[in-house]
């Protein structure tokens, strides 16, 4: 199943959207493909608020004119989309300093971990809308963050799914597909030196294997 999802996340139908989502903190192949299957065509949603409402992660609101109280999430939308976003949120706060800071801010205010993580899930879903509709890269990730994320993705994919590219070559290929042009070939993550193949090497290997640029 993992291998098949890996092939789909690089295929003609889902590939472009999947690569956009895989750059986000907390998003792996299964989470990404679950989200895309639940959303379908992102352009059905004219705003991020529409997508949040569709997911059921939007909070119900009591507004009497004298007070404005945010209540629990509506849970009126797609259950699998809510699950995927909450799972992604838990992962994101463990690996991303930005999302960890956001979570701790809301936790201090709400004092309930499950409520705070739903806020992070909601904000991540807003990021999903922007990434898919505007073809943006992750605003909260550095070039090295993106390089490491694509290297982790390469490790998770079978050799045939990587289309004959090595781990280091595939990571650079994935960055090129995202439109991220950087010269990073070496960086340190978790006190371990990591390497990516040079751009010229990847382009030459793609031409040799017949992989479209």
C-alpha positions as CSV (number, residue, x, y, z in Angstrom):
1,X,0.0,0.0,0.0
2,X,2.8,2.4,0.9
3,X,4.5,1.7,-2.4
4,X,1.3,2.3,-4.4
5,X,0.7,5.6,-2.6
6,X,4.2,6.6,-3.3
7,X,3.7,6.0,-7.0
8,X,0.4,8.0,-6.9
9,X,2.0,10.9,-5.1
10,X,4.5,11.2,-8.0
11,X,2.0,10.3,-10.8
12,X,0.3,12.5,-13.4
13,X,-3.0,12.9,-11.6
14,X,-1.8,13.8,-8.1
15,X,2.0,14.4,-8.5
16,X,2.0,18.2,-8.7
17,X,-0.3,18.7,-5.7
18,X,1.3,16.0,-3.7
19,X,4.7,17.4,-4.0
20,X,3.4,20.8,-2.8
21,X,1.9,19.2,0.3
22,X,4.8,17.0,1.1
23,X,7.0,20.0,1.8
24,X,4.8,21.0,4.8
25,X,5.8,20.0,8.3
26,X,4.0,16.9,9.5
27,X,3.0,15.7,6.0
28,X,4.1,12.3,4.8
29,X,2.8,10.2,1.9
30,X,-0.2,8.7,3.6
31,X,-1.3,12.0,5.2
32,X,-0.8,13.8,1.9
33,X,-2.8,11.4,-0.2
34,X,-5.6,11.2,2.4
35,X,-5.9,14.9,2.3
36,X,-5.9,15.1,-1.5
37,X,-8.5,12.3,-1.8
38,X,-10.8,14.2,0.6
39,X,-10.3,17.6,-1.0
40,X,-10.4,16.6,-4.7
41,X,-10.2,19.8,-6.8
42,X,-8.9,22.5,-4.5
43,X,-10.5,25.2,-6.8
44,X,-13.9,24.0,-5.6
45,X,-13.1,26.1,-2.5
46,X,-13.0,29.9,-3.2
47,X,-11.3,30.6,0.1
48,X,-9.4,28.9,2.9
49,X,-12.4,29.5,5.1
50,X,-14.5,27.4,2.7
51,X,-12.0,24.5,2.9
52,X,-11.9,24.7,6.7
53,X,-15.7,24.6,6.8
54,X,-15.7,21.6,4.5
55,X,-13.3,19.8,6.9
56,X,-15.4,20.4,10.0
57,X,-12.5,22.0,11.7
58,X,-14.2,25.3,11.8
59,X,-15.4,26.4,15.3
60,X,-19.0,27.0,16.0
61,X,-19.6,30.6,17.3
62,X,-22.1,32.0,19.7
63,X,-22.6,35.7,19.0
64,X,-25.3,37.5,20.8
65,X,-24.1,41.0,20.1
66,X,-22.9,41.3,23.7
67,X,-20.4,38.4,23.7
68,X,-18.5,36.4,21.1
69,X,-17.6,32.8,22.3
70,X,-15.8,30.3,20.2
71,X,-17.1,26.8,20.8
72,X,-16.0,23.3,19.8
73,X,-15.3,22.4,16.2
74,X,-18.4,21.7,14.1
75,X,-17.4,18.2,13.0
76,X,-19.8,18.6,10.1
77,X,-17.4,17.8,7.3
78,X,-15.1,15.1,6.1
79,X,-14.0,12.9,9.0
80,X,-10.9,11.5,7.2
81,X,-9.7,15.1,6.4
82,X,-10.0,16.1,10.1
83,X,-8.1,13.0,11.1
84,X,-5.3,13.6,8.6
85,X,-4.9,17.3,9.6
86,X,-4.8,16.5,13.4
87,X,-2.2,13.8,12.8
88,X,-0.2,16.3,10.7
89,X,-0.5,18.9,13.4
90,X,0.9,16.5,16.1
91,X,3.8,15.7,13.9
92,X,4.4,19.4,12.9
93,X,4.7,20.6,16.5
94,X,7.4,17.9,17.2
95,X,9.6,18.8,14.2
96,X,9.0,22.5,13.4
97,X,10.0,25.3,15.8
98,X,7.4,27.6,14.3
99,X,4.5,25.2,14.8
100,X,5.8,24.2,18.2
101,X,5.8,27.9,19.2
102,X,2.2,28.3,17.9
103,X,1.0,25.3,19.7
104,X,2.5,26.4,23.0
105,X,0.9,29.8,22.6
106,X,-2.6,28.4,22.2
107,X,-2.0,25.8,24.9
108,X,-1.2,28.5,27.4
109,X,-4.5,30.2,26.5
110,X,-6.7,27.2,26.3
111,X,-5.0,24.8,28.8
112,X,-6.3,21.9,26.8
113,X,-3.9,20.0,24.5
114,X,-6.6,18.7,22.2
115,X,-8.1,22.1,21.6
116,X,-4.7,23.7,21.0
117,X,-3.8,21.0,18.5
118,X,-7.1,21.5,16.6
119,X,-6.1,25.2,16.2
120,X,-2.8,24.1,14.7
121,X,-4.6,21.6,12.4
122,X,-6.9,24.4,11.2
123,X,-4.0,26.7,10.5
124,X,-2.2,24.0,8.6
125,X,-5.3,23.5,6.5
126,X,-5.2,27.2,5.6
127,X,-1.6,26.6,4.6
128,X,-2.7,23.7,2.4
129,X,-5.2,26.0,0.6
130,X,-2.5,28.6,-0.1
131,X,0.1,26.0,-1.2
132,X,-2.3,24.3,-3.6
133,X,-4.1,27.3,-5.1
134,X,-1.1,29.7,-5.3
135,X,1.6,27.0,-5.8
136,X,3.6,28.5,-2.9
137,X,6.4,26.9,-1.0
138,X,6.3,26.5,2.8
139,X,6.7,30.0,4.2
140,X,7.9,28.7,7.6
141,X,10.6,26.3,6.2
142,X,14.2,27.2,5.4
143,X,16.0,25.9,2.3
144,X,17.7,23.3,4.5
145,X,14.4,22.3,6.0
146,X,12.9,21.7,2.5
147,X,16.1,19.8,1.5
148,X,15.9,17.5,4.5
149,X,12.1,16.9,4.0
150,X,12.7,15.8,0.4
151,X,15.5,13.6,1.6
152,X,13.3,12.0,4.1
153,X,10.7,11.5,1.4
154,X,13.3,9.7,-0.8
155,X,14.1,7.3,2.1
156,X,10.4,6.4,2.3
157,X,10.0,5.5,-1.4
158,X,10.8,2.3,-3.1
159,X,13.6,2.3,-5.7
160,X,11.1,1.9,-8.6
161,X,9.0,4.8,-7.3
162,X,12.2,6.9,-7.3
163,X,12.4,6.2,-11.0
164,X,16.0,5.0,-10.9
165,X,17.3,8.0,-9.0
166,X,19.4,7.6,-5.8
167,X,18.1,9.1,-2.6
168,X,20.4,12.1,-3.0
169,X,19.4,12.6,-6.6
170,X,15.7,12.2,-5.9
171,X,15.8,14.8,-3.1
172,X,17.2,17.4,-5.5
173,X,14.7,16.3,-8.2
174,X,11.9,16.9,-5.7
175,X,13.2,20.4,-4.9
176,X,13.4,21.1,-8.6
177,X,9.8,20.0,-9.1
178,X,8.8,22.4,-6.3
179,X,10.5,25.2,-8.2
180,X,13.1,25.5,-5.4
181,X,16.4,26.5,-7.0
182,X,19.2,26.2,-4.5
183,X,22.8,25.1,-4.5
184,X,22.6,23.0,-1.3
185,X,24.5,19.8,-1.6
186,X,25.5,19.4,2.0
187,X,23.9,20.4,5.3
188,X,23.7,19.1,8.9
189,X,20.5,17.9,10.5
190,X,20.3,16.2,13.9
191,X,24.1,16.5,14.2
192,X,24.6,14.3,11.1
193,X,26.0,15.6,7.8
194,X,23.4,15.1,5.0
195,X,24.1,15.3,1.2
196,X,22.0,16.1,-1.9
197,X,23.2,15.5,-5.5
198,X,24.2,18.6,-7.5
199,X,21.6,20.0,-9.8
200,X,23.7,19.2,-12.9
201,X,24.1,15.6,-11.9
202,X,20.3,15.2,-11.4
203,X,19.5,16.8,-14.7
204,X,21.9,14.6,-16.6
205,X,20.5,11.5,-14.8
206,X,17.0,12.5,-15.6
207,X,17.8,12.9,-19.3
208,X,19.5,9.5,-19.2
209,X,16.4,7.9,-17.7
210,X,13.9,9.8,-19.8
211,X,12.4,11.6,-16.8
212,X,10.6,14.8,-17.9
213,X,12.3,18.0,-16.6
